[in-house]
Amino acid sequence: MRARSFSQRAGLLILLSVAAFALFGPALVGIDPARQVLSRFLETPSLAHPLGLDHLGRSMLARLAHGAQLSLSMAVLSVLSAALPGTALGLLAAWRGGWLDRVLGALADAVLALPGLLLVLLLAAFAPGQFWPLYLGISLALWVEYFRVTRSAAAILLASPQVEASRLLGFGSAYIVRRHLAPALLPRLATLMRFGIGGAVLAMAALGFIGVGLQPPTAELGVMMIELLPYYSEAPWLVAAPVALLFLTMLGLMLAGRAGMQA
């Protein structure tokens, strides 16, 4: 129990630190991430620029803060956009059953048959370098997880003696959801959301890294990695900065998620 508690605290501390950097970093740094000073090519870290300047003389700290804000905000938005309809449709399918359950299940299976990354790539082909294909593709790929988990868990709970007793006593649907379903479903959904945010951040960084996501000069983690990769031998700290931020984000999510599942 002590080890799990320590892991959870460490994960939450890392996540809060990354979230604070993403939320307040751009305002605190106060430097335009697109501002170029070509004469200061690959400048080493200093007090004025703790992470140095990149190959175009842009502040690495400013770009990292804006990149963290963009990646995390898009990941959270995508997960929420997937979790809300996925959970609602899962509850509806379990509650109604019959043909509605079969239709929604078939729709989820059809989406699941198409790899999520491929779905994002297909949408990105219609609007290269734009934000909305990434957001829409990740959301469409993730909602199936919430639907399937909610439907299977809710179907078992709705057939339980506690729910049957509540129905016989005349309690309505809102009471059953609040009293019986929500306490059992929320921990599972929270764990799914943690891993979903991590998957969305990784997907966005991977797409930017291979050049089919957001495009330069956008300050995004994957874009920054591919831009700075040719200079890894001259300025390794520049490449290490977005990699370290991505690693810390995933580590925090994994520690918090694992602790939540073990508890």
N, C-alpha and C positions, 0 to 999 in steps of 0.2 A: 504493500500500500504506500509506503514511504517513497519507493522508487517511482511508482506511478504518479504520485503527487508531485515529486520533483520534476519529472518529465513534463507534466502538464504545466507547471509553473514556468519552466524554462521555455516551452513552446509559446505560451501566452506572452511572456516577456519579449521574445524575439518578434512575434507578430505585432505587438504594440509598438515596438521600436521601429519596425519597417513601416507600419501604418502611419506613425507620427512623422517619419521622414517623408513619406509620400504626401501626406496632407499638408504639413507645414513647411517642408523643405523648400519648395519653389519660392514662397514668400520670404522665408528667412534668408535664403541665398541672395535673392533680389537681382539676379543677372539673367539677361535674355539668353536662353540656351542656343539660339541661332546666331548670336553675335560672333562674328569672325574677326580675328586679328592674325592675318596670315604670317606676319613677321615673327609671331611667337609660336611657331610650329613645334609641337611635341614638347612643350615646356614642362619641366619637372615640377613636382608638387612644391608649394610654398605656402606661407601664411595667408596670402591673398587668395590663392587657389589650392586648397588642400589636396585635391586630386590631380592637379596639373591641368594642362590644356591639351586638346586633341590635335589631330593632324591639320585642322583648319583654324586652330587657335581659339576654339570654343571652350568655355568652362566645363570641365568634366563633371564637377559637382552639380552644377546647374542642370546639365543634361541628364544626369543620373536621377536627380530629384524629380524632374518632369517625366522621365521615363517610368519611374516607380509609380507616380501618380496615374499616368495613363494606363499602365498595365494592370494595376490593382483595381482601379475604378471600372475598367472594362470587364475584368474578371468577375467582380462582385455583381455588376449589372447583368452580365450574361447568366450567372448562376441564379440570381433572383428571378430573372425572366424565364428560366427553365424550371425552377423549383415551384413557383406559384401555380402555373397551369398544370405541371406534372402531378403535383400533389392533389389538386382539385379534381383532375380527371381520374386519378387513381381511387380517390374516395367515391366518386360518382360510379365508377365501374364496379367497385366492391359493394356499394349500397344497392344499386339497381340490379346488377347481374343481367342474366339473359342476353338478348341480342346486343344491347349496348356494351356489355362487357366484352363480347366477342369482337365487335367492330373496333373498339378502342384497343383491344389486345392485338388485333391484326395490324392496326395502324402502327402500334409501337414496334411490332416485329418487323414491319417493312422498313421503318426508320433504322432499327437496330441492324438490319442486314447491310446497310450502307455505312462503311467506316466513317467515324466522325470527322477525321482529318480530311478525307476525300470530299465530304460534304462541304466543308469550309473552303477547300480548294475550288470546287465547282462554283460556289457563290462568288469567291474572290475573282474568278475569271471574268465576271460581268462588270466588275468595278475595281480594277487593280489599284492597290494603294489606298483604298477607302476604308473608313471605319466600319460602316454598317454591314458589309459582308462577313467580317470576322465576328461581330457581335451576333448577327442572325445565325450564322453557321454553328457557332459554339452553343448557342441557346437551343437550337433544334437538335443538336447531337446529345445534349445533356438531359433534356426533359424526360426521356424514356426511363432513365435510372430512377427518378423520383416517382414516376407513374408505376413502375413495376414493384418497387419496394412498398409504396403506399397501398397498392391494390392487394398484394399478397398478405401484408400485415393486417390491413383493415378487414379483409375477408375472414381471417381467423378471429379477430376481436369481435366482429359483429355477430359471430355464431357462439360467443361465449355466454355462460350463464348470467354474468353480471349485466350484459347488455339486454339479454332477454328479460331479466327482472326489471330493468329500467323501463322497457317497453310495456310490460304488463302493468306497471305502476302509472303509466300515462305520461312519462317524460318524453319530450319532443326530441327532434333530431339535433338541435343545437346543444341540448344538455348532454346527449350521448357523445357527441363529438368532443365537447369540452371536458367531460368527466371521464370518459373511457378511452377514446381514440387519441386525443392530443397528448396525454402523458406518455403513452407508449410509442407514438410516432415521432415526436419532436426530437428525442435523442438520436434516433436513427437518421432523421433528415438533417440534423445539425452535422453529424459525421459526414454524410454525403456532401453537404455544402462545403465543408472544409476541404475535402479531397477534390471537389468540383472546382473550387477557386484555384487550387494548385494546378489542376489539369488545364484550366483556361489560361493561366499565366504561362505555363510551359508551351501550350499550343501557339499562343500569340508570339512568344519569343522564337519558337522554331520556325514559324511562317516568316517572321521578319528576317531570321538568319538565312533562310534559303531564298529570300528575295521575292516572295509572293504575298507577303503581308503588307504592313505599312512600309512606306518608302522614305528614304532620306529626303530632306533633312529632319524628319520627324524624330523626336527624342523618344525612342522605344528600345527596350533592352535587347531584343534580337537584332534590330537595325544597328544599334551601337556596336554589338559584337562583330557583325560582318564588316562594318566600316573600319573598325580598328584592328581586325585580324592581320592585315598585311604589316602592321607595325609592332607585332608582339615582341620581336627581338629588340627593337629600339626602345619601346616604352611598354613593358609588360604590365605596369600598374594600370594603364588605361584599359587593356582587355580584361584585367582581373576585376575591375570595379563592377561592371554589370554582371559578370559571372558570380561574384561574391554576393551581390544583392539577390540574384535569383536563387542562389544556394540557400541563403538565410531565410528567404520567404518560404521555400519548399521545406526546409528543416523545421521551421516553426509550425507550419501546417501539419506536417507528419507527426511531430511530437504531440501536438494538441489533439490531433485526430486519434492517434494510437492510445493515448491516455484515456480519451473519452470512451473508446471501444472497450478497453480493459476494465474501466470502472463499471 
